[in-house]
Amino acid sequence: TRLMSLADVGNAAGVFLSPDARFASIGVTDSQNRTDLWRVETTSGQRTRLTLETSPGALNSWVAWSPDGREIMPGVRRDGRQAVVRRPATGTGKEALAYAIPEGKIGSGLPRVSTWARDGNWLGYSGSGVGGIFIVPLGVSSATDNGLVLGQAQNIRLAPNGRWFSYQDDPSGNSP
């Protein structure tokens, strides 16, 4: 087993590998609590900035990669509303709304997007701090999310074969 440092990035959180493992997305938070996403090549450590946030607490470092590795999907706060957006994983282009979170659905935190189905048809997210796992169909104009697991469960991950998923839970009822 070979261990390596992806890059010296400072206050980093939320490291997620692309489907082909050629890249990792990393969230880096500055002293004003502004988080930006970076794409890091896993072989060379070369970094590409994917976002340039100007508002504190407006972007979550939890992302899901598209099945083809061309896009990432983070949770954000835009105009006071929680949402999930699609962004090119190249650092160029603009973000597009993928799903607006219904008000009050996940508390005041940002959504943690943690899985994007391999067929590209749905995403999974959870509330940061309040728990609950939600599944949202993509490409449907009137999509609504469906709670999958109640309680404190969060951070769903789909197996590469699409047949199994895992999640984090605290059966004591305390927040994870």
PyMOL commands that set and color helices and strands:
alter all, ss='L'
color gray80, all
select strands_A, chain A and resi 12-17+23-29+35-41+47-49+59-65+71-78+81-88+96-100+111-116+122-127+133-137+146-149+154-158+165-168
alter strands_A, ss='S'
color yellow, strands_A
deselect
rebuild
show_as cartoon
